[in-house]
């Protein structure tokens, strides 16, 4: 058996094949870690020396009816850089198995605890995604989310080309982006466009730190803002009207104004109720039809055309 076969057949890489033993219905492969691949498990330095070994036995994938085990003398090393003396972590094999099995299955298979496998996975995810590279960013999106039932806010920055999350800041507004702007400057990235909502804090942050980028307000937030203004207009008109017929027509039509025309329920006479309300209230009808037109315009046309209506400058 070769080191190459050990990798391709069992997913074990970074170790050398030593020997194979048979007996008691088992197949036992002895492997070893090359001295040149020793690394400090605390800081990752290769400036280490050996301090003994701990012989470990791991269950592997069975061959037919034969149970297969891997024997490895796990090195213990002392790091000259950080001074710790620890056992080298066994991660690669566990991560390979984790692609096809649950955490508990991997733990049972290897004969170690669930917590150990979980920590191996967490360390690998942190290594890969903790601080993503920003150098190739060209288009980004900034938005906020709430967690813990709205009591905790996070500001998220997305790479619009790959969909990857490149920054998570605690809180909302400009302060949550301070670390991101620092990293972005160091990366030398050339940002061409930024998508965000119409928060003054985001607008100010983007125009300050990325004056050459195009700031784009996403359509969802534009439509949402217009719908809020439309609801406010209906409420104002209702309180101003003195004609009983017109006031009655406006009762209960708020959600009809916000619905898409194709979603109005004819069985509940929603199209007729909406049409009657618009017929009796010209200002409301104008605002409603502007909303429908807004949905069909390009983003730039919509923003320029309705800047006054939305009261954003």
N, C-alpha and C positions, 0 to 999 in steps of 0.2 A: 504494500500500500504506500502511496506517495503523499507528500504534503498537498499537492494539487488535488488529488482525489479526496483528501480529507475535507478540503474546502468545498468542492463541487458536490460531494455526496452528503455532507453533514452541515454545511454552512459555517464551518470552523475556519477562521482565517487569522493570520498573524502568529500561528504556532507551527512548530515542526513536528512531523511524524517521527516517532522513535521505534515502536514495535507493536506487534499484535499478539494477544494471548487468547487461547480458547480453553473452555472448561466449565463444567457445571451448567451447561446450557447458556453460557454467556460468551460474548465477544468483547474483549477489553483492549482498547487502543490506548497506548501511552503516548502522550504528546508533551512538548516543552515549549516554553517561550524563549525566543532568541535573546541573548543578553543585550544586544544592541537596541532592542525595542523596549527596554525597561524605562518606565516613566514614573515620576512622583505622583501618587494618587491625589495629593493635596494641591500642588501648584502646577503640575504638568511638566516640570523640568526633567531633562534627560541627564542632569548632572547628579547621578545617584550611584551608590555602591550596594552590592548584595549583603543582606544580613540574615541568611538562612532561607529555608523554604518550608511550606506547609503542604503536605501531600493531600490532594482532594480528589474525590471520585464523583463524577457527574453522570446522570442517566442521559443517553442520547436516543436517537430514533432507532427502533428495532429493525433488524434485518430478518425478514420472514418470521419465524417463531423464536428467534434468538434475541435475548435482551442485549443491548449494546451499552457499554460504559466507556467514559473517557477518564483517564488518569492523568492528572496534571499536578506537578509540584509548583504550587503558587509561590512566586518569589516574595521575599520581604526585603524592602529596600530602605536605605537611609538617604535623605536628600541633603546635598551640600548647600542648596539655595535657601530652603525654608527650615531645614533642621529636623523635620519629622521622620519618624521611623514607622512605616506602615506596610501592610501587605498590598501588593499590586492588585488593582481591581480587575475582575473578570467581567467585562461588559459586552464584548463583541458577540459571543455565542448567545448570551441571553437576549440581546437585541435582535439577532437573526431569528431566534425562536419566536420573539414577540410579534413578528410580522404575520405569523400564522396561528398564534395561540393567545389565549387570555393570560392576564398576569398570574392568576391562580394556577392555570395549567402549566405555565413555565416554571413557577415555583415548585409545584408538585413533581414536575419532570426532573428538575435539577436537584431536588431534595433540599432546598433552601427556603427561607421565609418569603412571604408575599411582600413584606416591606422592603427587602433587599432588591427585588425585581422592580418595584415601584420607584425606588430611588435611582436605579440605573436608568430607567426610562426618563425620569424627570431631568437627570443630569444631561442626558443626550439631547432632549428637547431644548434645554437651556443653552447648551453649546451651539445648537444649530440656529435657534431663533431669538435668543435673548437680545442681541444687538444686531439686527439685520443691516447689511450694507446699504448705504444711501447714495453711493457714487453714481449709479445709473438711473436714479429717479428723474422722471421728466414731467409726469402728470400726477398730482396727488389730490386727495379729498380729505377734508377735515370735518369731523362731526362729533357730537357728544352722545353718550348713552348713560342711562341711570341703572344702578344696581341696588340691591337691598331695599326693594320696594320704593325706589326713588330717593333714598336718603344719601346715596353715594354716587357721585358723577365721575365719569372718565371721559377724557378727550382722546379720540382715536384719529390717527393719520394713516391713510391707505395709499398704497401704490396702485393707481388706477389701471396701469397696464398689466400687472400681474395679479392684482387683488390681494396682495400680501399686506398685513398690518406691519407698519414700520415704526410706529410709536404709540405708546399708551401713556397718557399723562393723567395724574390724579387731579380731580377738580374739573372746572370748565372755564372757558375764556382764555385770554392771552397768557396768563401765568402757567397754565398747564402745558404750554408749547415752548417754554424757555429752553429746556434741555434739547428739544428737537431742533430748534434754530441753531444752537451751538454745534450740534453734531452735523447739521446740514452744511454749515459754513466750512467745517473741517473737511467734509467729504468732497467739496468742489462740484457738487451736482448742479446741473443747469435746469432749473424748474421752468417749464414753459407755461403751465396752467395749473390753477388751484380751484377746486370745486368746494363750496361750503354753503351753509345757510346764510341768512342775512343778518347774523349777529354782528353788532357794531364792533365787538371785541375781536372777532375773527377778521373782519374787514380791515381793521386797524393793524392787526398783527401781520396780515399778508402784505398789505401795501407798504408797511415799514420794512419788513425783512426780505420781501421778494418784489421790489418795485417794478421789475421788468417782466413779471409773470402776468398772464391774463387771469383775472378773477372771474369765476363763473358761478352763478347762483343756480343750484340744481332745481329742475322744474317742479319737483315735489313740494319744495318749500315755497316757491312762487305761488303755486296753485293753492296751497294751504293758507297762505297769507291773504290771498284774494277771497277765499271762502270765508275767512274770519271777517273781512270787511263787508262781504255780502250779508252775513248774518247780522252784523251791527246795523247795516242800512235797513234791513227788514224791521228790526226792533225799534229803530228811531222813527221810521215811517208809521209803525203801528201806534206809537204814543202821540204822534203829531196829528193823525187823522181824526176827524170829527164825524165823518160819514160812517154810519153803522155797517152798511153793506161792505164798504171797503175794509173796515177793520175785521169783520168776520171772515173776509176772503183771505186775510193774512194769517189768521190763526192756524197753527199747526202745519204751515208750509215750509218751515225752515229746512227740514230734511229733504223736502222735495226740491228745493232750490239747489241743494248740494249734490243731489243724485245725478248720475248721468242720464240723459233722456231715454236711452235704451233700457235702463233699469227701472223705470217707472212702472208700477203694477197696474195694468188696466182693470183687473178684477176689483181693485179698491178705488177705482176712478181717480188715481193719482194724476194722470195726464190732464184730465178735465179740471181738477182742482188747481193745478199749477197754472194752466192756461187762464183760468178765471182770475187768479190773483195777479198775474202779469197784465191782463187786459185792463184791470181797474187801477193799476199803480204803474204809471209810466216810468218814474225814476227806477223803480225796482226792475222793471222789464229791461231797461237799458243796461243796468248793471249785470243782469242775468245773461243777456245775450253777449255782452262783452266777455263774460267768463267762458262761455262756450267757444268764442272766437279765440280767446287766449290759449286754449288747449290745442288749437290747430296751427298756431304760429311757431316759427323757429324761436329758439331761446332768445337770441339777441333782439329780434323783432318784438317779442312779447315784453321784454324788459323796457325797451325804449318807448313802446306804445303806451304802456300802462304805468309808467313811473309815477305820474301824478295820482292815478287812481289808488295805487298801493301806498302812496305817501312815503316813498323811500327816495333818498337823494344821493 
